[in-house]
Amino acid sequence: MDIFNIPAIKYEGAESRNEFAFKFYDADRVILGKQMSEWLPFAMSWWHNLGAAGTDMFGASTADKSFGASVSNAAAHAKAKADAGFEFMRKLGLRYFCFHDIDLVAEQGSLAEQNAALDAIADYICEKIEHTGIKALWGTANLTSNPRFMNGAGSSGSPDVFARAAANVKKSIDLTMRFGGRGFVFWGGREGYETLWNTDMKFEQENIASLMRLAVRYAREKGFTGDFYIEPKPKEPMKHQYDFDAATAIGFLRQYGLDGDFKLNIEANHATLAGHTFRHELRVSAINGMLGSIDANIGDTLLGWDTDEFPYDVYDAVQAMYEVVKAGGLTGGFNFDAKTRRSSNTYEDMFRGFILGMDTFALGLIKAAAIIEDGRIDDFVKSRYDGYDSGIGAKIRSGDITLEELSGYALSQGEPPPPKSGKQEWLESVVNQILFAPLP
């Protein structure tokens, strides 16, 4: 059954005027020794693409995401979403999807009923996986939406809520493994506080770490070999969340001995909310050996919330792909945690959004590779620190020097010569030259 009256999306090149064709994403094109599809393992987010219907805080839904089924019939609607999702991914050439547990089927009354409903839809999804080869990139548990998690999940003051969160995590790990997932994500949407007057921060963070340790132990005992991820976000819905940004999350993982199993899933829009650039969060993750996966979207800097738009800013994508390529690629992939705008409410718009996002990152990869192959920026950065290659600089780097020796050296040298120019303006002009030169 063809739900979407749209043919498979093909690469037609930069001159194409076909709105249902890729202009830059050519899956088989080899760049820096790897196919574009290897650099860019794209995934569909089950929640946004199959669930987000244009609802916002000011108005009701504008899009129909029933896919021909009655939404009041949870099992039938779950199957309809699966049918739509796999057809959608197949037509776009996507190899992965990402999901929360309750994305797959609407939450049921009891935990036992919920688990049974999840098992039923999982059987159906596994049939789809077997026929298509499309698998999960990662899974996660929704520990945010239900009122039971109003004060957090791992951070909840209630042991009963903590236990329910653990049960949801266990089931989500089981599903992720059944779907061939490469990772499992913790996003602490309500793991934070509204006021410190009623919060024991140390106690809550210790409990969050305990939940994560329990999840790792369970999954490893079941044979899961993939990465676990923390997805940093500074706020929203809580005023302050404990996974504020990449540096904060890395510090948390190291403090509680979780850094051997966890990496980071970096979202562009969350970086904006934290007051950072997307590139900054990727660089912090990479230099700490923690860059795992990416939620590919973009936020609106004029709006103060998580708008989850499809990425369109090529300059931003170039900087991101420069970091990804320099890091050797991702252990995870690029999940489009993005939704069409409220007024883009047709099935066709779902395809337009993914074509935009995939082309944006493909062009970002092409141009990032060109910057690396050009070499001028890398050569300049290396030369900026060449004073540390020999003499006193080499001793500083090796640690083979004392503070007294450094003081004596400074006294003998007098006033240091002026530092080298950072040449920021020239470097930015080099980037512009490469970005706007004809495509190779």
Kinemage of the C-alpha trace (Angstrom):
@kinemage 1
@onewidth
@group {chain A} dominant
@subgroup {mainchain}
@vectorlist {calphas} color= white
{ca met a 1} P 0.000 0.000 0.000
{ca asp a 2} L 1.408 3.387 -1.049
{ca ile a 3} L 0.579 5.903 1.677
{ca phe a 4} L 2.619 8.724 0.162
{ca asn a 5} L 1.911 9.435 -3.483
{ca ile a 6} L 5.542 10.392 -4.034
{ca pro a 7} L 8.221 8.394 -5.891
{ca ala a 8} L 11.552 7.449 -4.330
{ca ile a 9} L 13.768 10.516 -3.884
{ca lys a 10} L 16.815 10.445 -6.150
{ca tyr a 11} L 19.949 12.567 -6.529
{ca glu a 12} L 19.638 14.893 -9.537
{ca gly a 13} L 22.401 17.431 -8.869
{ca ala a 14} L 22.667 21.098 -7.985
{ca glu a 15} L 20.915 22.327 -11.131
{ca ser a 16} L 17.750 20.296 -10.606
{ca arg a 17} L 14.484 22.186 -10.102
{ca asn a 18} L 12.628 19.063 -8.964
{ca glu a 19} L 11.477 19.754 -5.400
{ca phe a 20} L 11.382 16.010 -4.713
{ca ala a 21} L 15.012 15.333 -5.607
{ca phe a 22} L 18.329 15.661 -3.820
{ca lys a 23} L 20.553 18.460 -5.075
{ca phe a 24} L 23.689 17.614 -3.042
{ca tyr a 25} L 23.077 14.325 -1.200
{ca asp a 26} L 24.603 11.646 -3.420
{ca ala a 27} L 24.792 8.580 -1.172
{ca asp a 28} L 27.492 6.788 -3.180
{ca arg a 29} L 29.783 9.760 -3.711
{ca val a 30} L 33.197 9.165 -2.109
{ca ile a 31} L 34.561 12.009 0.000
{ca leu a 32} L 37.859 11.706 1.863
{ca gly a 33} L 37.851 7.953 1.382
{ca lys a 34} L 34.294 7.193 2.510
{ca gln a 35} L 30.926 7.238 0.836
{ca met a 36} L 28.668 10.145 1.708
{ca ser a 37} L 26.190 7.711 3.266
{ca glu a 38} L 28.934 6.485 5.626
{ca trp a 39} L 29.785 10.019 6.763
{ca leu a 40} L 26.082 10.836 7.040
{ca pro a 41} L 24.099 7.922 8.510
{ca phe a 42} L 20.745 9.709 8.596
{ca ala a 43} L 17.829 8.686 10.804
{ca met a 44} L 14.131 9.549 11.070
{ca ser a 45} L 12.771 10.595 14.452
{ca trp a 46} L 9.618 8.599 15.078
{ca trp a 47} L 8.145 11.276 17.368
{ca his a 48} L 8.403 14.324 15.130
{ca asn a 49} L 7.952 12.840 11.698
{ca leu a 50} L 5.146 10.425 12.554
{ca gly a 51} L 3.680 12.227 15.544
{ca ala a 52} L 4.141 15.990 15.509
{ca ala a 53} L 0.954 17.461 14.075
{ca gly a 54} L 1.635 21.182 14.339
{ca thr a 55} L 0.406 21.655 17.886
{ca asp a 56} L 2.047 24.491 19.786
{ca met a 57} L 1.387 26.306 23.045
{ca phe a 58} L -0.969 28.681 21.247
{ca gly a 59} L -2.990 26.369 19.030
{ca ala a 60} L -4.220 22.904 18.107
{ca ser a 61} L -2.943 20.521 15.434
{ca thr a 62} L -2.771 21.571 11.804
{ca ala a 63} L -1.548 18.287 10.248
{ca asp a 64} L -3.098 14.847 9.982
{ca lys a 65} L -0.775 12.186 11.346
{ca ser a 66} L -3.390 9.446 11.594
{ca phe a 67} L -2.124 7.819 8.371
{ca gly a 68} L -5.585 6.467 7.684
{ca ala a 69} L -6.159 4.848 11.085
{ca ser a 70} L -8.320 5.839 14.026
{ca val a 71} L -6.124 7.546 16.597
{ca ser a 72} L -8.466 6.285 19.320
{ca asn a 73} L -7.468 2.722 18.392
{ca ala a 74} L -3.921 2.702 19.744
{ca ala a 75} L -2.865 -0.611 18.196
{ca ala a 76} L -4.220 0.220 14.733
{ca his a 77} L -2.705 3.709 14.803
{ca ala a 78} L 0.662 2.284 15.899
{ca lys a 79} L 0.682 -0.061 12.894
{ca ala a 80} L -0.347 2.743 10.558
{ca lys a 81} L 2.553 4.875 11.810
{ca ala a 82} L 4.948 1.968 11.294
{ca asp a 83} L 3.677 1.441 7.737
{ca ala a 84} L 4.063 5.147 6.997
{ca gly a 85} L 7.462 5.375 8.645
{ca phe a 86} L 9.059 2.501 6.775
{ca glu a 87} L 7.644 3.636 3.435
{ca phe a 88} L 8.924 7.137 4.156
{ca met a 89} L 12.411 5.925 5.092
{ca arg a 90} L 12.604 3.591 2.112
{ca lys a 91} L 11.690 6.354 -0.335
{ca leu a 92} L 14.328 8.688 1.116
{ca gly a 93} L 17.021 6.023 1.378
{ca leu a 94} L 17.211 6.361 5.171
{ca arg a 95} L 18.792 3.415 6.967
{ca tyr a 96} L 17.851 4.254 10.558
{ca phe a 97} L 15.146 5.551 12.861
{ca cys a 98} L 15.127 6.800 16.464
{ca phe a 99} L 12.296 6.390 18.942
{ca his a 100} L 10.952 6.830 22.440
{ca asp a 101} L 8.943 3.967 23.880
{ca ile a 102} L 5.599 5.799 23.781
{ca asp a 103} L 6.223 7.033 20.236
{ca leu a 104} L 5.604 3.490 19.060
{ca val a 105} L 2.204 3.100 20.706
{ca ala a 106} L 0.180 5.448 22.892
{ca glu a 107} L 0.721 4.964 26.624
{ca gln a 108} L -1.651 2.397 28.137
{ca gly a 109} L -3.250 2.232 31.585
{ca ser a 110} L -0.874 -0.020 33.525
{ca leu a 111} L 2.772 -0.910 33.089
{ca ala a 112} L 1.830 -4.496 32.202
{ca glu a 113} L -0.632 -3.260 29.568
{ca gln a 114} L 1.939 -0.845 28.187
{ca asn a 115} L 4.588 -3.571 27.928
{ca ala a 116} L 2.146 -5.880 26.148
{ca ala a 117} L 1.227 -3.157 23.655
{ca leu a 118} L 4.903 -2.416 23.035
{ca asp a 119} L 5.653 -6.102 22.470
{ca ala a 120} L 2.855 -6.317 19.921
{ca ile a 121} L 3.980 -3.337 17.878
{ca ala a 122} L 7.617 -4.412 18.235
{ca asp a 123} L 6.758 -7.719 16.548
{ca tyr a 124} L 5.272 -5.760 13.653
{ca ile a 125} L 8.254 -3.394 13.414
{ca cys a 126} L 10.676 -6.335 13.466
{ca glu a 127} L 8.909 -7.742 10.397
{ca lys a 128} L 9.466 -4.393 8.699
{ca ile a 129} L 13.129 -4.410 9.707
{ca glu a 130} L 13.596 -7.905 8.301
{ca his a 131} L 12.071 -6.923 4.957
{ca thr a 132} L 13.817 -3.556 4.555
{ca gly a 133} L 17.084 -3.736 6.501
{ca ile a 134} L 16.207 -0.387 8.119
{ca lys a 135} L 17.153 -0.474 11.820
{ca ala a 136} L 17.130 1.687 14.923
{ca leu a 137} L 19.972 4.140 15.347
{ca trp a 138} L 19.085 4.545 19.007
{ca gly a 139} L 16.169 4.270 21.373
{ca thr a 140} L 15.191 6.043 24.554
{ca ala a 141} L 12.477 6.130 27.197
{ca asn a 142} L 10.107 9.061 27.533
{ca leu a 143} L 10.609 10.016 31.194
{ca thr a 144} L 9.136 13.468 30.717
{ca ser a 145} L 5.551 13.619 29.479
{ca asn a 146} L 3.540 11.663 32.039
{ca pro a 147} L 2.572 13.604 35.199
{ca arg a 148} L 4.312 10.942 37.307
{ca phe a 149} L 7.599 12.466 36.099
{ca met a 150} L 6.690 16.060 36.966
{ca asn a 151} L 9.614 16.192 39.419
{ca gly a 152} L 11.961 14.131 37.299
{ca ala a 153} L 12.618 10.434 36.854
{ca gly a 154} L 16.016 9.412 38.223
{ca ser a 155} L 15.972 12.685 40.166
{ca ser a 156} L 12.482 12.171 41.567
{ca gly a 157} L 11.989 12.392 45.320
{ca ser a 158} L 9.756 9.298 45.066
{ca pro a 159} L 11.350 5.811 45.058
{ca asp a 160} L 8.194 4.493 43.372
{ca val a 161} L 8.610 6.937 40.485
{ca phe a 162} L 12.311 6.010 40.276
{ca ala a 163} L 11.298 2.338 40.000
{ca arg a 164} L 8.774 3.115 37.250
{ca ala a 165} L 11.437 5.075 35.364
{ca ala a 166} L 13.775 2.091 35.663
{ca ala a 167} L 11.058 -0.211 34.303
{ca asn a 168} L 10.511 2.087 31.324
{ca val a 169} L 14.256 2.238 30.658
{ca lys a 170} L 14.519 -1.545 30.824
{ca lys a 171} L 11.732 -1.987 28.302
{ca ser a 172} L 13.197 0.636 26.004
{ca ile a 173} L 16.585 -1.086 26.096
{ca asp a 174} L 14.883 -4.365 25.197
{ca leu a 175} L 13.181 -2.684 22.235
{ca thr a 176} L 16.389 -0.988 21.114
{ca met a 177} L 18.180 -4.323 21.067
{ca arg a 178} L 15.333 -6.007 19.183
{ca phe a 179} L 15.497 -3.252 16.558
{ca gly a 180} L 19.268 -3.581 16.099
{ca gly a 181} L 19.974 -0.210 17.704
{ca arg a 182} L 23.497 1.192 17.839
{ca gly a 183} L 22.926 3.251 20.988
{ca phe a 184} L 20.635 4.223 23.836
{ca val a 185} L 19.969 7.823 24.875
{ca phe a 186} L 19.240 9.489 28.198
{ca trp a 187} L 17.705 12.925 27.783
{ca gly a 188} L 16.931 14.371 31.210
{ca gly a 189} L 14.019 16.560 30.216
{ca arg a 190} L 12.883 16.962 33.821
{ca glu a 191} L 16.121 15.957 35.532
{ca gly a 192} L 16.712 19.385 37.018
{ca tyr a 193} L 15.042 21.922 39.264
{ca glu a 194} L 12.750 24.922 39.342
{ca thr a 195} L 14.064 26.229 42.678
{ca leu a 196} L 16.932 25.204 44.942
{ca trp a 197} L 14.750 25.872 47.996
{ca asn a 198} L 13.212 22.412 47.575
{ca thr a 199} L 16.095 20.612 45.891
{ca asp a 200} L 18.983 18.439 47.117
{ca met a 201} L 21.114 18.680 43.997
{ca lys a 202} L 23.787 16.220 45.129
{ca phe a 203} L 21.184 13.611 46.120
{ca glu a 204} L 19.375 13.946 42.780
{ca gln a 205} L 22.508 13.697 40.667
{ca glu a 206} L 23.651 10.627 42.588
{ca asn a 207} L 20.302 8.979 41.886
{ca ile a 208} L 20.429 9.858 38.187
{ca ala a 209} L 23.875 8.251 38.026
{ca ser a 210} L 22.492 5.175 39.820
{ca leu a 211} L 19.750 4.792 37.216
{ca met a 212} L 22.308 5.056 34.423
{ca arg a 213} L 24.580 2.465 36.061
{ca leu a 214} L 21.651 0.074 36.417
{ca ala a 215} L 20.798 0.549 32.741
{ca val a 216} L 24.379 -0.109 31.636
{ca arg a 217} L 24.666 -3.219 33.795
{ca tyr a 218} L 21.386 -4.634 32.503
{ca ala a 219} L 22.160 -3.920 28.862
{ca arg a 220} L 25.695 -5.300 29.001
{ca glu a 221} L 24.452 -8.479 30.676
{ca lys a 222} L 21.945 -8.826 27.826
{ca gly a 223} L 24.757 -8.506 25.262
{ca phe a 224} L 24.293 -4.891 24.172
{ca thr a 225} L 27.626 -3.570 22.839
{ca gly a 226} L 26.530 -0.120 21.641
{ca asp a 227} L 27.116 3.266 23.230
{ca phe a 228} L 24.961 4.997 25.785
{ca tyr a 229} L 24.437 8.716 25.242
{ca ile a 230} L 23.568 11.771 27.273
{ca glu a 231} L 21.830 14.495 25.272
{ca pro a 232} L 22.697 17.873 26.835
{ca lys a 233} L 20.053 20.567 27.153
{ca pro a 234} L 20.235 23.531 29.533
{ca lys a 235} L 16.562 24.232 30.179
{ca glu a 236} L 13.025 23.602 28.959
{ca pro a 237} L 10.962 22.206 30.461
{ca met a 238} L 12.902 22.717 33.724
{ca lys a 239} L 14.485 26.056 34.546
{ca his a 240} L 17.837 24.353 34.996
{ca gln a 241} L 18.654 20.837 33.832
{ca tyr a 242} L 21.616 18.886 35.121
{ca asp a 243} L 22.867 18.027 31.612
{ca phe a 244} L 23.255 21.750 30.821
{ca asp a 245} L 25.822 21.448 28.024
{ca ala a 246} L 28.557 19.138 26.743
{ca ala a 247} L 31.154 20.190 29.306
{ca thr a 248} L 28.698 19.773 32.192
{ca ala a 249} L 27.569 16.351 30.970
{ca ile a 250} L 31.163 15.172 30.526
{ca gly a 251} L 32.010 16.307 34.053
{ca phe a 252} L 28.993 14.403 35.385
{ca leu a 253} L 29.954 11.219 33.524
{ca arg a 254} L 33.517 11.347 34.809
{ca gln a 255} L 32.492 12.151 38.366
{ca tyr a 256} L 30.266 9.088 38.544
{ca gly a 257} L 32.481 6.705 36.555
{ca leu a 258} L 30.150 6.462 33.562
{ca asp a 259} L 32.528 7.783 30.922
{ca gly a 260} L 33.570 4.295 29.814
{ca asp a 261} L 30.087 3.509 28.518
{ca phe a 262} L 28.641 6.920 27.646
{ca lys a 263} L 29.216 9.434 24.885
{ca leu a 264} L 27.170 12.514 23.981
{ca asn a 265} L 24.304 13.005 21.570
{ca ile a 266} L 24.634 16.668 20.597
{ca glu a 267} L 21.621 18.616 19.372
{ca ala a 268} L 22.170 21.858 17.485
{ca asn a 269} L 19.106 23.593 18.928
{ca his a 270} L 20.126 22.667 22.484
{ca ala a 271} L 23.539 24.226 21.910
{ca thr a 272} L 21.783 27.483 21.018
{ca leu a 273} L 19.721 27.362 24.211
{ca ala a 274} L 22.920 26.839 26.217
{ca gly a 275} L 24.474 29.961 24.692
{ca his a 276} L 26.925 27.984 22.566
{ca thr a 277} L 27.361 27.287 18.895
{ca phe a 278} L 26.639 23.823 17.545
{ca arg a 279} L 30.297 23.610 16.545
{ca his a 280} L 31.453 24.433 20.075
{ca glu a 281} L 29.487 21.553 21.558
{ca leu a 282} L 30.825 19.175 18.921
{ca arg a 283} L 34.422 20.297 19.536
{ca val a 284} L 34.110 19.955 23.321
{ca ser a 285} L 32.702 16.459 22.868
{ca ala a 286} L 35.331 15.419 20.339
{ca ile a 287} L 38.428 16.587 22.239
{ca asn a 288} L 37.165 14.666 25.264
{ca gly a 289} L 36.594 11.493 23.254
{ca met a 290} L 32.838 11.803 23.835
{ca leu a 291} L 31.399 12.661 20.416
{ca gly a 292} L 28.885 9.939 19.699
{ca ser a 293} L 25.793 11.044 17.797
{ca ile a 294} L 23.959 14.139 16.566
{ca asp a 295} L 20.399 15.406 16.627
{ca ala a 296} L 20.354 17.354 13.391
{ca asn a 297} L 18.176 20.441 13.546
{ca ile a 298} L 18.456 24.187 14.002
{ca gly a 299} L 16.837 26.737 16.287
{ca asp a 300} L 15.665 30.265 15.713
{ca thr a 301} L 17.931 32.644 17.615
{ca leu a 302} L 15.103 35.184 17.804
{ca leu a 303} L 12.892 32.747 19.693
{ca gly a 304} L 13.578 31.530 23.199
{ca trp a 305} L 12.529 27.909 22.867
{ca asp a 306} L 13.414 24.663 21.172
{ca thr a 307} L 11.924 25.187 17.698
{ca asp a 308} L 13.423 22.011 16.159
{ca glu a 309} L 13.550 23.284 12.586
{ca phe a 310} L 15.058 21.292 9.750
{ca pro a 311} L 18.672 22.413 9.264
{ca tyr a 312} L 19.067 24.896 6.425
{ca asp a 313} L 22.123 26.990 7.371
{ca val a 314} L 24.954 25.715 5.177
{ca tyr a 315} L 27.614 27.751 6.987
{ca asp a 316} L 26.559 26.102 10.249
{ca ala a 317} L 26.544 22.669 8.605
{ca val a 318} L 30.025 23.202 7.178
{ca gln a 319} L 31.398 24.002 10.629
{ca ala a 320} L 29.637 20.977 12.109
{ca met a 321} L 30.892 18.611 9.425
{ca tyr a 322} L 34.415 19.981 9.778
{ca glu a 323} L 34.310 18.839 13.418
{ca val a 324} L 32.757 15.474 12.555
{ca val a 325} L 35.285 14.720 9.824
{ca lys a 326} L 38.190 15.808 12.013
{ca ala a 327} L 36.900 13.441 14.695
{ca gly a 328} L 36.841 10.577 12.193
{ca gly a 329} L 33.043 10.350 12.014
{ca leu a 330} L 30.363 9.311 14.472
{ca thr a 331} L 29.727 6.053 16.295
{ca gly a 332} L 26.050 7.018 16.061
{ca gly a 333} L 24.512 9.066 13.295
{ca phe a 334} L 22.455 12.112 12.320
{ca asn a 335} L 18.927 11.927 13.668
{ca phe a 336} L 16.577 14.554 12.260
{ca asp a 337} L 15.041 15.646 15.543
{ca ala a 338} L 13.161 18.171 13.457
{ca lys a 339} L 9.590 18.929 12.473
{ca thr a 340} L 8.004 20.840 9.655
{ca arg a 341} L 6.597 24.246 10.506
{ca arg a 342} L 3.025 24.556 11.683
{ca ser a 343} L 1.877 25.842 8.307
{ca ser a 344} L 3.804 23.134 6.402
{ca asn a 345} L 1.143 20.577 7.157
{ca thr a 346} L 1.039 18.104 4.246
{ca tyr a 347} L 2.668 14.718 3.747
{ca glu a 348} L 4.662 16.274 0.920
{ca asp a 349} L 6.125 18.766 3.387
{ca met a 350} L 7.521 15.879 5.432
{ca phe a 351} L 9.591 14.899 2.385
{ca arg a 352} L 10.561 18.499 1.679
{ca gly a 353} L 11.873 18.844 5.231
{ca phe a 354} L 14.094 15.786 4.991
{ca ile a 355} L 15.355 16.720 1.533
{ca leu a 356} L 16.311 20.129 2.939
{ca gly a 357} L 18.102 18.631 5.934
{ca met a 358} L 19.910 15.893 4.017
{ca asp a 359} L 21.037 18.296 1.294
{ca thr a 360} L 22.205 20.837 3.883
{ca phe a 361} L 24.468 18.352 5.626
{ca ala a 362} L 25.635 16.858 2.336
{ca leu a 363} L 26.700 20.307 1.136
{ca gly a 364} L 28.251 20.895 4.546
{ca leu a 365} L 30.284 17.695 4.139
{ca ile a 366} L 31.410 18.604 0.619
{ca lys a 367} L 32.604 22.026 1.693
{ca ala a 368} L 34.140 20.862 4.977
{ca ala a 369} L 36.171 18.313 3.029
{ca ala a 370} L 37.253 21.087 0.648
{ca ile a 371} L 38.445 23.208 3.595
{ca ile a 372} L 40.431 20.275 4.968
{ca glu a 373} L 41.932 19.432 1.568
{ca asp a 374} L 42.792 23.105 0.995
{ca gly a 375} L 44.928 22.937 4.132
{ca arg a 376} L 45.382 26.631 4.817
{ca ile a 377} L 43.344 26.705 8.002
{ca asp a 378} L 44.877 23.569 9.485
{ca asp a 379} L 48.360 24.782 8.574
{ca phe a 380} L 47.733 28.142 10.224
{ca val a 381} L 46.399 26.607 13.439
{ca lys a 382} L 49.438 24.328 13.642
{ca ser a 383} L 51.832 27.223 13.030
{ca arg a 384} L 50.183 29.311 15.745
{ca tyr a 385} L 51.589 26.954 18.368
{ca asp a 386} L 54.927 26.047 16.769
{ca gly a 387} L 56.793 27.808 19.565
{ca tyr a 388} L 56.027 24.723 21.634
{ca asp a 389} L 57.864 22.424 19.225
{ca ser a 390} L 61.318 23.090 20.694
{ca gly a 391} L 63.186 24.857 23.487
{ca ile a 392} L 61.258 26.126 26.482
{ca gly a 393} L 57.968 25.408 24.717
{ca ala a 394} L 58.771 21.722 24.301
{ca lys a 395} L 59.659 21.489 27.989
{ca ile a 396} L 56.326 23.071 28.943
{ca arg a 397} L 54.448 20.540 26.814
{ca ser a 398} L 56.357 17.580 28.205
{ca gly a 399} L 56.043 18.780 31.803
{ca asp a 400} L 59.818 18.570 32.150
{ca ile a 401} L 60.172 21.959 33.836
{ca thr a 402} L 59.504 23.639 37.167
{ca leu a 403} L 57.784 26.895 38.025
{ca glu a 404} L 61.135 28.212 39.284
{ca glu a 405} L 62.787 27.433 35.936
{ca leu a 406} L 60.021 29.201 34.063
{ca ser a 407} L 60.358 32.206 36.320
{ca gly a 408} L 64.112 32.289 35.713
{ca tyr a 409} L 63.591 32.006 31.957
{ca ala a 410} L 61.119 34.907 32.003
{ca leu a 411} L 63.573 37.044 34.004
{ca ser a 412} L 66.365 36.325 31.525
{ca gln a 413} L 64.249 37.069 28.436
{ca gly a 414} L 62.703 40.347 29.447
{ca glu a 415} L 59.433 41.445 27.886
{ca pro a 416} L 57.996 38.707 25.597
{ca pro a 417} L 57.621 39.580 21.908
{ca pro a 418} L 54.068 40.322 20.771
{ca pro a 419} L 51.964 37.187 20.212
{ca lys a 420} L 51.347 36.078 16.648
{ca ser a 421} L 48.319 37.519 14.896
{ca gly a 422} L 45.229 35.341 15.078
{ca lys a 423} L 44.392 36.350 11.483
{ca gln a 424} L 40.688 35.770 12.127
{ca glu a 425} L 39.540 37.956 9.269
{ca trp a 426} L 41.800 36.208 6.758
{ca leu a 427} L 40.724 32.769 7.954
{ca glu a 428} L 37.069 33.712 7.591
{ca ser a 429} L 37.774 34.978 4.078
{ca val a 430} L 39.410 31.630 3.255
{ca val a 431} L 36.263 29.840 4.398
{ca asn a 432} L 34.081 32.127 2.276
{ca gln a 433} L 36.334 31.595 -0.724
{ca ile a 434} L 35.986 27.823 -0.424
{ca leu a 435} L 32.282 27.886 0.372
{ca phe a 436} L 31.328 29.993 -2.607
{ca ala a 437} L 33.739 28.575 -5.150
{ca pro a 438} L 32.161 26.279 -7.791
{ca leu a 439} L 31.418 22.786 -6.499
{ca pro a 440} L 34.181 20.292 -7.258
